[in-house]
């Protein structure tokens, strides 16, 4: 299964999950739920996603390091300030928030399960391989950061 590691760009995976969430909600309408505050939760997720994602990209740009998730070995530094004090993967967290907001808005159990699948795939095939590379490149500095800051939130 290592051949899937760092192969699908997270934004592409997000788009696939978004389409799946939408289509599966339609196909499996028997799994519809009645969830409270759907518009509010959706709006909060969109706003949080935008804030977290933009903040993370700005921090990477300030540090003059790559935002390319397929080539973590090209990173020039460990970014551990700003939003990275709270999450080691705020760009992925932003995608997750947006995906969750859409799935919640659709009020469908299968759509919400797509969110869990997104997390599982990201952890196994994107984040864990990135962490191995970053530990190899930055050694103790990254290991200390990893011990101090949680993976998602």
MARLONU-594736 format. One line per field, with one value per atom (N, C-alpha, C, O): x, y, z; atom name. Coordinates in Angstrom, 2 decimals. Layout:
BEGIN
X = (X|...)
Y = (Y|...)
Z = (Z|...)
site = (CA|...)
This chain:
BEGIN
X = (0.80|0.00|0.85|0.31|2.16|3.02|2.98|3.31|2.56|2.51|1.49|1.55|0.58|-0.40|0.13|-0.48|1.25|1.77|2.24|3.00|1.77|2.16|1.90|2.62|0.90|0.61|-0.54|-0.48|-1.58|-2.75|-2.68|-2.68|-2.62|-2.58|-3.82|-4.93|-3.64|-4.77|-5.96|-7.10|-5.70|-6.82|-7.60|-8.83|-6.92|-7.62|-8.43|-9.57|-7.84|-8.57|-9.79|-10.86|-9.63|-10.75|-11.87|-13.04|-11.52|-12.54|-13.26|-14.47|-12.51|-13.12|-14.07|-15.18|-13.63|-14.46|-15.71|-16.79|-15.56|-16.69|-17.75|-18.94|-17.29|-18.22|-18.86|-20.06|-18.05|-18.59|-19.64|-20.70|-19.35|-20.28|-21.62|-22.68|-21.55|-22.77|-23.53|-24.74|-22.83|-23.49|-24.02|-25.12|-23.24|-23.68|-24.89|-25.74|-24.96|-26.13|-27.37|-28.45|-27.22|-28.34|-28.72|-29.89|-27.70|-27.96|-28.48|-29.29|-28.02|-28.40|-29.28|-28.99|-30.36|-31.24|-31.92|-32.42|-31.94|-32.49|-31.66|-32.14|-30.43|-29.54|-29.62|-28.76|-30.65|-30.81|-31.06|-31.70|-30.55|-30.68|-31.34|-31.41|-31.81|-32.28|-31.30|-31.31|-30.45|-29.42|-29.77|-30.33|-29.45|-29.78|-28.79|-27.63|-29.25|-28.40|-27.54|-26.37|-28.08|-27.27|-26.65|-25.47|-27.41|-26.87|-25.80|-24.79|-26.01|-25.04|-23.74|-22.65|-23.85|-22.65|-21.91|-20.68|-22.65|-22.02|-21.27|-20.12|-21.92|-21.30|-20.06|-19.04|-20.14|-18.98|-17.82|-16.67|-18.13|-17.09|-16.42|-15.20|-17.22|-16.65|-15.74|-14.64|-16.19|-15.38|-14.11|-13.03|-14.26|-13.08|-12.10|-10.88|-12.62|-11.78|-10.96|-9.75|-11.64|-10.94|-9.88|-8.76|-10.22|-9.26|-8.05|-6.91|-8.30|-7.22|-6.35|-5.12|-6.97|-6.22|-5.37|-4.20|-5.96|-5.21|-4.08|-2.97|-4.36|-3.32|-2.14|-0.98|-2.42|-1.35|-0.52|0.71|-1.16|-0.43|0.44|1.58|-0.09|0.68|1.92|3.01|1.76|2.92|3.98|5.17|3.55|4.50|5.20|6.41|4.47|5.08|6.09|7.18|5.75|6.68|7.97|9.05|7.84|9.01|9.76|10.79|9.25|9.88|10.08|11.15|9.05|9.13|8.01|7.05|8.12|7.18|5.82|5.72|4.78|3.44|3.04|1.88|3.98|3.71|3.65|4.69|2.47|2.33|2.87|3.01|3.16|3.66|5.18|5.73|5.84|7.30|7.73|8.33|7.44|7.81|9.32|9.78|10.09|11.55|12.11|13.28|11.28|11.72|11.48|11.79|10.93|10.71|12.05|13.02|12.09|13.35|13.43|14.50|12.30|12.28|11.04|10.08|11.08|9.91|9.13|9.63|7.93|7.08|6.31|5.48|6.60|5.97|5.39|5.17|5.13|4.56|3.15|2.71|2.46|1.10|0.18|0.18|-0.60|-1.57|-0.88|-1.50|0.39|1.15|1.50|2.06|1.18|1.27|0.15|0.25|-0.93|-2.12|-2.37|-3.02|-1.87|-2.07|-0.84|-0.33|-0.37|0.75|0.30|1.12|-1.00|-1.54|-2.74|-3.82|-2.58|-3.74|-4.33|-5.52|-3.52|-4.09|-5.03|-6.07|-4.65|-5.50|-6.71|-7.82|-6.50|-7.61|-8.63|-9.84|-8.16|-9.07|-9.91|-11.11|-9.29|-10.04|-11.05|-12.19|-10.64|-11.53|-12.73|-13.87|-12.49|-13.60|-14.61|-15.82|-14.12|-15.01|-15.79|-17.00|-15.11|-15.77|-16.82|-17.92|-16.48|-17.44|-18.65|-19.79|-18.39|-19.49|-20.46|-21.68|-19.94|-20.81|-21.56|-22.77|-20.86|-21.52|-22.60|-23.67|-22.34|-23.33|-24.54|-25.68|-24.28|-25.34|-26.24|-27.44|-25.64|-26.42|-27.27|-28.20|-26.96|-27.74|-27.89|-29.00|-26.76|-26.80|-25.65|-24.50|-25.98|-24.98|-23.85|-22.69|-24.16|-23.14|-22.18|-20.97|-22.71|-21.85|-20.90|-19.72|-21.40|-20.54|-19.48|-18.38|-19.81|-18.83|-17.71|-16.57|-18.02|-16.98|-15.93|-14.74|-16.37|-15.45|-14.49|-13.29|-15.01|-14.16|-13.17|-12.01|-13.64|-12.74|-11.64|-10.49|-11.98|-11.00|-9.92|-8.73|-10.33|-9.37|-8.46|-7.25|-9.06|-8.27|-7.26|-6.10|-7.70|-6.79|-5.68|-4.50|-6.04|-5.04|-4.01|-2.81|-4.47|-3.53|-2.57|-1.36|-3.09|-2.26|-1.38|-0.20|-1.94|-1.22|-0.62|0.14|-0.95|-0.37|0.42|1.61|-0.22|0.41|1.54|2.63|1.29|2.34|3.58|4.70|3.43|4.62|5.33|6.56|4.56|5.17|5.97|7.09|5.41|6.10|7.41|8.41|7.42|8.66|9.72|10.88|9.32|10.26|10.77|11.97|9.87|10.26|11.15|12.05|10.91|11.80|13.19|14.20|13.24|14.54|15.27|16.48|14.55|15.16|15.54|16.63|14.66|14.89|15.25|15.56|15.21|15.65|14.92|13.69|15.72|15.18|14.26|13.29|14.55|13.70|12.26|11.31|12.09|10.75|10.15|8.96|10.95|10.46|9.94|8.90|10.66|10.20|8.89|7.98|8.81|7.59|6.43|5.33|6.68|5.65|5.16|3.97|6.06|5.68|4.88|4.08|5.09|4.48|3.11|2.24|2.93|1.71|0.97|1.57|-0.33|-1.16|-1.24|-1.03|-1.57|-1.62|-2.72|-2.46|-3.92|-5.04|-5.37|-5.19|-5.86|-6.15|-5.85|-6.03)
Y = (-1.20|0.00|1.27|2.37|1.14|2.33|3.10|4.29|2.44|3.14|4.27|5.14|4.29|5.37|6.56|7.63|6.36|7.42|8.61|8.46|9.78|11.06|11.10|11.79|10.39|10.35|11.26|11.90|11.31|12.12|13.43|13.43|14.54|15.83|15.98|15.66|16.45|16.57|17.36|17.03|18.39|19.16|18.28|18.37|17.45|16.54|15.52|15.21|14.99|14.04|14.71|14.11|15.95|16.71|16.83|16.63|17.17|17.33|16.01|15.98|14.92|13.60|13.30|12.82|13.57|13.31|14.20|13.76|15.42|16.35|15.83|15.83|15.40|14.86|13.57|13.36|12.71|11.46|11.75|11.12|12.71|13.07|13.49|13.10|14.30|14.79|13.66|13.51|12.89|11.83|10.72|10.22|10.34|9.27|9.68|8.86|10.97|11.46|11.31|10.97|11.55|11.40|9.92|9.55|9.07|7.65|6.93|6.00|7.35|6.70|7.61|7.88|8.08|9.02|8.38|9.08|7.05|6.38|6.66|6.45|7.13|7.43|8.90|9.40|9.59|11.00|11.13|10.28|12.20|12.50|13.86|14.65|14.12|15.47|16.04|15.69|16.92|17.51|18.97|19.67|19.41|20.80|21.80|21.47|23.00|24.14|23.89|24.29|23.25|22.89|24.10|24.07|25.16|26.35|27.02|27.47|27.08|27.69|26.88|27.45|25.58|24.71|24.82|24.91|24.81|24.95|26.28|26.32|27.37|28.69|28.78|29.33|28.23|28.24|27.44|27.86|26.29|25.46|26.17|26.10|26.85|27.58|28.70|28.87|29.47|30.57|30.07|30.60|29.05|28.48|27.90|28.09|27.21|26.62|27.69|27.55|28.76|29.85|30.48|30.72|30.76|31.38|30.49|30.95|29.24|28.29|28.08|28.13|27.86|27.60|28.78|28.61|29.96|31.16|31.44|31.77|31.30|31.52|30.57|30.98|29.32|28.34|28.66|28.60|29.01|29.35|30.59|30.64|31.58|32.79|32.43|32.93|31.56|31.16|30.44|30.68|29.58|28.90|29.89|29.78|30.83|31.84|32.69|32.98|33.09|33.89|33.12|33.70|31.81|30.98|30.59|29.91|31.01|30.66|29.16|28.70|28.41|26.96|26.49|27.22|25.30|24.77|24.46|24.04|24.66|24.23|22.99|22.57|22.40|21.22|19.98|19.55|19.41|18.28|16.96|15.99|16.93|15.70|15.58|14.49|16.69|16.68|17.31|18.39|16.65|17.23|17.33|18.10|16.57|16.65|17.98|18.28|18.78|20.09|21.19|22.35|20.83|21.82|22.37|21.63|23.68|24.32|24.58|24.88|24.46|24.70|24.07|23.74|23.92|23.49|24.74|25.59|24.86|26.01|25.65|24.74|26.36|26.03|27.26|27.24|28.31|29.51|29.75|29.07|30.71|31.02|29.84|29.20|29.54|28.45|27.10|26.16|27.01|25.77|25.50|24.45|26.44|26.19|25.29|24.68|25.20|24.48|23.21|22.28|23.16|22.02|21.85|22.82|20.61|20.37|20.37|20.47|20.25|20.14|21.06|20.58|22.35|23.23|23.31|23.55|23.12|23.14|21.95|22.08|20.81|19.63|19.80|19.37|20.43|20.72|21.62|21.44|22.59|23.48|22.68|22.91|21.76|20.91|20.05|19.88|19.51|18.68|19.48|19.00|20.69|21.52|21.79|21.72|22.10|22.38|21.12|21.18|20.00|18.73|18.37|17.95|18.53|18.24|19.17|18.74|20.45|21.41|21.02|21.10|20.61|20.19|18.91|18.81|17.95|16.68|16.92|16.31|17.78|18.09|18.79|18.49|19.70|20.43|19.48|19.69|18.43|17.46|16.56|15.92|16.52|15.75|14.29|13.75|13.66|12.28|11.51|11.95|10.37|9.57|9.13|9.15|8.74|8.29|9.44|9.23|10.64|11.81|12.03|12.35|11.86|12.01|10.90|11.13|9.72|8.63|8.93|8.49|9.67|10.08|10.93|10.84|11.75|12.58|11.69|11.97|10.64|9.71|9.03|8.85|8.66|8.07|9.04|8.63|10.30|11.33|11.41|11.45|11.43|11.49|10.27|10.39|9.09|7.85|7.84|7.49|8.22|8.24|9.27|8.97|10.44|11.49|11.06|11.26|10.48|10.03|8.99|9.09|8.01|6.88|7.21|6.86|7.87|8.01|9.39|9.57|10.37|11.70|12.12|12.42|12.15|12.72|11.84|12.34|10.56|9.68|9.66|9.75|9.53|9.59|10.96|11.01|12.04|13.37|13.44|13.96|12.91|12.95|12.18|12.62|11.03|10.26|11.07|11.11|11.72|12.53|13.70|13.96|14.40|15.58|15.20|15.96|14.05|13.59|13.28|13.56|12.72|12.42|13.72|13.83|14.70|15.95|16.86|17.43|16.99|17.96|17.35|18.07|16.04|15.35|15.75|15.78|16.05|16.32|17.54|17.57|18.54|19.73|19.37|19.85|18.51|18.10|17.15|17.23|16.25|15.32|16.07|15.71|17.10|17.92|18.63|18.68|19.18|19.85|18.86|19.17|17.68|16.64|16.23|15.95|16.19|15.84|16.95|16.68|18.18|19.35|19.71|20.20|19.48|19.94|18.74|17.83|18.76|17.65|17.63|18.65|16.47|16.28|17.11|17.80|17.06|17.79|19.03|20.16|18.83|19.97|19.57|20.38)
Z = (0.00|0.00|0.00|-0.13|0.14|0.17|-1.14|-1.18|-2.21|-3.51|-3.50|-4.38|-2.55|-2.45|-1.64|-1.63|-0.95|-0.09|-0.91|-1.87|-0.53|-1.14|-2.64|-3.37|-3.11|-4.54|-4.96|-6.00|-4.15|-4.50|-3.74|-2.51|-4.44|-3.74|-2.84|-3.28|-1.61|-0.68|-1.23|-0.93|-2.03|-2.60|-3.57|-3.62|-4.34|-5.26|-4.47|-4.82|-3.40|-2.56|-1.94|-1.86|-1.49|-0.94|-1.97|-1.64|-3.20|-4.25|-4.53|-4.72|-4.55|-4.75|-3.60|-3.81|-2.37|-1.20|-1.22|-0.83|-1.66|-1.74|-2.73|-2.43|-3.89|-4.89|-4.36|-4.51|-3.75|-3.19|-2.12|-2.09|-1.26|-0.20|-0.78|-0.30|-1.82|-2.47|-3.16|-2.97|-3.97|-4.74|-3.84|-4.06|-2.83|-1.95|-1.12|-0.80|-0.75|-0.02|-0.89|-0.40|-2.16|-3.10|-3.27|-3.22|-3.45|-3.69|-2.45|-2.56|-1.28|-0.03|0.80|1.97|0.19|0.89|2.11|2.99|2.16|3.33|4.58|5.70|4.40|5.53|5.94|6.67|5.48|5.86|7.35|7.97|7.91|9.33|9.49|8.54|10.68|11.00|12.00|13.18|11.52|12.36|12.66|11.82|13.87|14.23|13.65|13.40|13.45|13.08|11.85|11.83|10.83|9.66|8.97|8.60|8.80|8.13|8.97|8.44|10.27|11.17|11.19|11.09|11.33|11.35|10.03|10.01|8.93|7.61|7.51|7.08|7.91|7.83|8.73|8.32|9.94|10.84|10.25|10.32|9.68|9.08|7.90|7.74|7.08|5.94|6.44|5.92|7.43|7.95|8.64|8.41|9.47|10.14|9.13|9.25|8.15|7.11|6.40|6.21|6.00|5.32|6.19|5.74|7.44|8.36|8.63|8.57|8.92|9.22|7.98|8.07|6.83|5.60|5.16|4.83|5.16|4.75|5.72|5.31|7.01|8.02|7.81|7.95|7.49|7.29|6.06|6.10|4.96|3.74|3.97|3.51|4.68|4.98|5.79|5.51|6.80|7.61|6.75|6.93|5.84|4.97|4.05|3.83|3.52|2.63|3.39|2.87|4.61|5.43|5.70|5.76|5.87|6.15|4.89|4.96|3.73|2.45|2.28|1.88|2.58|2.41|1.50|1.25|1.02|0.04|0.66|1.81|-0.13|0.27|-0.52|-0.47|-1.26|-2.07|-1.17|-0.67|-0.97|-0.06|-0.62|0.12|-1.90|-2.51|-2.35|-2.47|-2.06|-1.94|-0.61|-0.60|0.51|1.81|2.01|2.85|1.24|1.37|0.86|1.09|0.19|-0.29|0.74|0.48|1.90|2.96|3.42|3.58|3.64|4.05|5.54|6.07|6.23|7.67|8.29|7.60|9.60|10.35|10.72|11.45|10.22|10.56|11.82|11.81|12.90|14.18|14.88|16.09|14.12|14.70|14.15|13.22|14.74|14.29|14.48|15.53|13.47|13.52|13.75|14.24|13.39|13.56|15.02|15.34|15.92|17.36|17.84|18.91|17.06|17.47|16.66|17.14|15.45|14.57|13.68|13.13|13.56|12.65|11.19|10.28|10.98|9.63|9.42|9.08|9.61|9.49|8.08|7.94|7.05|5.70|5.50|4.86|6.03|5.94|6.85|6.52|8.00|8.90|8.21|8.37|7.44|6.71|5.71|5.60|5.00|4.06|4.81|4.37|5.94|6.75|7.25|7.19|7.72|8.20|7.10|7.32|5.92|4.80|4.40|4.15|4.34|4.00|5.05|4.70|6.32|7.38|7.29|7.44|7.05|6.92|5.83|6.01|4.70|3.59|3.95|3.71|4.53|4.90|5.95|5.89|6.90|7.93|7.31|7.65|6.41|5.73|4.94|4.83|4.38|3.61|4.50|4.02|5.77|6.75|6.33|6.28|6.04|5.60|6.26|6.24|6.84|7.54|6.62|7.02|5.40|4.46|4.12|4.00|3.98|3.74|4.91|4.71|6.11|7.29|7.35|7.84|6.86|6.82|5.83|6.02|4.78|3.83|4.54|4.25|5.49|6.27|7.06|7.12|7.65|8.41|7.46|7.81|6.28|5.28|4.86|4.68|4.72|4.38|5.45|5.13|6.71|7.82|7.80|7.91|7.65|7.64|6.51|6.71|5.31|4.17|4.39|4.16|4.82|5.03|6.07|5.88|7.17|8.20|7.65|7.87|6.95|6.50|5.29|5.27|4.30|3.03|2.79|1.84|3.62|3.44|4.68|4.57|5.83|7.01|7.56|7.81|7.73|8.26|7.36|7.88|6.04|5.19|5.27|5.27|5.33|5.48|6.76|6.77|7.84|9.13|9.09|9.65|8.42|8.29|7.56|7.98|6.47|5.69|6.52|6.56|7.18|7.96|9.14|9.50|9.75|10.82|10.28|10.94|9.08|8.47|8.11|8.32|7.57|7.12|8.29|8.29|9.28|10.35|11.70|12.64|11.80|13.00|14.27|14.33|15.28|16.61|16.64|17.40|15.82|15.80|15.44|16.07|14.42|14.04|15.08|15.38|15.61|16.63|17.85|18.40|18.27|19.40|19.06|19.89|17.86|17.41|17.40|17.86|16.88|16.78|18.17|18.35|19.14|20.51|21.19|22.08|20.76|21.39|20.79|21.51|19.48|18.78|18.21|17.63|18.38|17.88|16.37|15.71|15.83|14.37|13.72|12.74|14.24|13.64|14.46|13.99|15.67|16.58|18.01|18.93)
site = (N|CA|C|O|N|CA|C|O|N|CA|C|O|N|CA|C|O|N|CA|C|O|N|CA|C|O|N|CA|C|O|N|CA|C|O|N|CA|C|O|N|CA|C|O|N|CA|C|O|N|CA|C|O|N|CA|C|O|N|CA|C|O|N|CA|C|O|N|CA|C|O|N|CA|C|O|N|CA|C|O|N|CA|C|O|N|CA|C|O|N|CA|C|O|N|CA|C|O|N|CA|C|O|N|CA|C|O|N|CA|C|O|N|CA|C|O|N|CA|C|O|N|CA|C|O|N|CA|C|O|N|CA|C|O|N|CA|C|O|N|CA|C|O|N|CA|C|O|N|CA|C|O|N|CA|C|O|N|CA|C|O|N|CA|C|O|N|CA|C|O|N|CA|C|O|N|CA|C|O|N|CA|C|O|N|CA|C|O|N|CA|C|O|N|CA|C|O|N|CA|C|O|N|CA|C|O|N|CA|C|O|N|CA|C|O|N|CA|C|O|N|CA|C|O|N|CA|C|O|N|CA|C|O|N|CA|C|O|N|CA|C|O|N|CA|C|O|N|CA|C|O|N|CA|C|O|N|CA|C|O|N|CA|C|O|N|CA|C|O|N|CA|C|O|N|CA|C|O|N|CA|C|O|N|CA|C|O|N|CA|C|O|N|CA|C|O|N|CA|C|O|N|CA|C|O|N|CA|C|O|N|CA|C|O|N|CA|C|O|N|CA|C|O|N|CA|C|O|N|CA|C|O|N|CA|C|O|N|CA|C|O|N|CA|C|O|N|CA|C|O|N|CA|C|O|N|CA|C|O|N|CA|C|O|N|CA|C|O|N|CA|C|O|N|CA|C|O|N|CA|C|O|N|CA|C|O|N|CA|C|O|N|CA|C|O|N|CA|C|O|N|CA|C|O|N|CA|C|O|N|CA|C|O|N|CA|C|O|N|CA|C|O|N|CA|C|O|N|CA|C|O|N|CA|C|O|N|CA|C|O|N|CA|C|O|N|CA|C|O|N|CA|C|O|N|CA|C|O|N|CA|C|O|N|CA|C|O|N|CA|C|O|N|CA|C|O|N|CA|C|O|N|CA|C|O|N|CA|C|O|N|CA|C|O|N|CA|C|O|N|CA|C|O|N|CA|C|O|N|CA|C|O|N|CA|C|O|N|CA|C|O|N|CA|C|O|N|CA|C|O|N|CA|C|O|N|CA|C|O|N|CA|C|O|N|CA|C|O|N|CA|C|O|N|CA|C|O|N|CA|C|O|N|CA|C|O|N|CA|C|O|N|CA|C|O|N|CA|C|O|N|CA|C|O|N|CA|C|O|N|CA|C|O|N|CA|C|O|N|CA|C|O|N|CA|C|O|N|CA|C|O|N|CA|C|O|N|CA|C|O|N|CA|C|O|N|CA|C|O|N|CA|C|O|N|CA|C|O|N|CA|C|O|N|CA|C|O|N|CA|C|O|N|CA|C|O|N|CA|C|O|N|CA|C|O|N|CA|C|O|N|CA|C|O|N|CA|C|O|N|CA|C|O|N|CA|C|O)
